[in-house]
Amino acid sequence: MAVKKLLRLPCLCVVTDSQRYQVDTLVDSLVNAVKGGADMIQIREKDLEDESLSDLIRNVVRSVENTTHILVNGNPKIACDEGVGVHLPEMGDLVSNVRAIIGSNALVGKSVHSVYSAIAAEKQGADFLIAGTMFSTNSHPDKIPEGPDLIRAMKDSGEVSIPILGIGGITPDNARIVLDAGASGVAVIDSVLGSPDPSEAARRLKTVLYDSVI
């Protein structure tokens, strides 16, 4: 019987965006991020055709050699076919429906932007949540951030016990604020993939995460 994969905490998740960071250099950046301490890679590529997405997943899986969790965004069928986890958008499929496709042992995460959505996602069987937006971001420049108080409210509800990762504009300079609000980690794009040295960028973030839980 397969054993369910557990999320390593505190968790540093690196989210991909090939519209801003080209696919031909993306895999190398991810490998270096993992060397620097990234615990999870979320492949979020809404514009790739299924075949190209599957090719990218296989390349990443092969390159990181089972040293980190890999999830694909919003596509449970491909996740099942490639043997990776899946991350669902807030208005996406029910976690319980995805479990019927991907199985009970794969990691399933869900994006949330409210306390209500966080409670619902946990009841559906999500393993973790990604909550945002924490701070202003380059990927969503017009969005008003909910801020770390969103995570604090989720924890204060008493109905959210699974790990919550903050996302949105997080850097080594402000990650501590997110952890202090009750997050179990952070998810980032620019702070790692936008760095000339993804390994060092991941290492700096991971150091902040560890220092926050000591």
N, C-alpha and C positions, 0 to 999 in steps of 0.2 A: 504493500500500500504506500502510495506517495505521501511524503510529509509536506504540509503546507509551508511555503516559504515565509519567513518572518522579516518584517521591515527592520533594518538596523537603525537604531536611534542613538543620538540625534541624527537625523537624516538630511543629507545634502542631495537634492534632486536637480539634475541639469535637464532643461527642456530644450528641444531642438526647434529651429526655425530656419529652414533652408531658403526662405524668401529673402532673408537678411544675411545668412551665413551659408555659403554655397556647399552643396552636397559633396563636391569633390575634395573639400578640406574638412568637412564636418566630422567624418569618422576619426581622423587623426586628432582633432580637437577633443572629441569624446574620450578617446583612449588616454590622452594626457590628463583630462579631467578626472578620470578614474584613478590614474596614478597619484593624483593630488588628493584623493579622498572622497570623490563622489560616490554615493551609495546607490543612486538610482538614476537611470536615464529614461526620460519620457520622450518618445518619438512622436512629436506632434506635427504632422505633415498633411494638412487637410487637402492640399492641392496635388499631391502625388497620386498617380494611377496605382491601382492595387498591385500590379506587377512590380512597379518601381519601388513602392513602399515595402513590399516583401523583400526585394533585393537589398534595400537599405537595412532592414531589420537583420537579415542574415549576415550582412557585412559587419554590423555592429556587434552582434552576438559572437561572431567568429573572432573579432578583433579584441574584445574585452575578456574573452576566455573565461566566462562564468564567474567573474569577480564582482559583479554588481547586478542589481535588479534592472530588468529592462521591461518597459511597458510601452504599448502603442496606444495612441489616443483615438478613442471612439470607434474602433473597428474590432469587435470581439471575434469575428470569423478569422481574420488574419492573425490575431493574437493566438487563437487556438491552433491554427495551422502552423505557426512558427514557434509555438511553445513559450510564449512570453505573456506577461500580464497585460492588463488593459486599464486605461484611465478614461473615465466617462465625463463628458460635459454635464453641467448642472441640469440642463433640459434634455439630456440624452436618455438612453435606455435605462430601465429599472435595473438595479444591481442584481436583483433576484432573477430577472430574465437572462442577463448575461451569464450568470452562474450556470444556467442550463446549457449554455454553449461552451463555456471555457472550463468548467469544472470547479470543484470546491477548493482545490489546492493552489490555484493561481492567484496572484495579487490583483485585487481590483480596487482602484481608487476613484474618487469622484470630486469634481470641482464644485465648490459651494460659495455662495455670496450672501447667505443669511443664516441665522440660527435655525430657522424652520427647516431649511434645506439640509443643514448639517444633521439635525436630529433624524430627518427622514432617511438620509443616506445611510446612517448607522443602522437604523431599524431594518433597512433593506439588505444589509450584510456587507457594506463596504469595509475594506480593511483599513483605509486611511482617507483623509480628506485633504484637498488643497484649497485653501481659503484666500480670497483676494477681493480687491486689490489692496496691498499694504501701503504702497507709496506710488507716486507718479512714475510712469514707465514710458520707454521709447516705443514699445510695441502697441500700447493703447494710450497715446498722448492726450486724448480728449476725455478720458474716463476720470471721474472724481474718485479718489481712493476711499475705500471704507476704513482703512487704517487698522492697526493692531487691536483696537478696541473690539473689532468684529470677533477676533479669536478669543479675547477675554470674555465676551458675552456668550460665546459657544461653551466655553469651559464653565462659566458661572451658571449656565442653565441646569447643570447637573445631569444632563441627558446625552452628553457627548463624551465618550470615554476613549474612542479610538484616536490614534495620532492625527494631529492637524499640522500641515505644513503651510506656512505663509508664502505667498507669491506676489510679485509686483514691485519692481524698483529696489530690490533688496541687495545690499552691498555689505562688505565687512564692517562698514561704519555704522549701519543701522540694524544689522541682523539681531544684535542683542536685544533691541526693543521688542522685536517679534517673539523671541524666545521668552522674554520676561512676561509677555502677555499670555503665555501658556502654550505656545507652539512647540511641537516636537522636532522641528526642523524647518528648512526653507527650500523653496524651488526657485531656480534662477535661469535666466537666459543670458542677458548681456554681461552680467558680472563675471561669467566664465567664458562663454563663447566669444564675447567681444574683447577679451583680453589677448594681448600678444603672447601670453604664457598661460594657457588654460590650467596647466598643472599647478602653477604657483597660485593662481587665482582661486582654484578649488581648495588648495591647502590653507590659504588665508581664511576662507569662509569656514572650513571645517574646524580650524583652531578656535574661532569665535564660538561655534556651536558647542564644542567640548568645554570651553571655559565657562559657558553659560549654565552648564549642568553640574559643574563641580561645586 
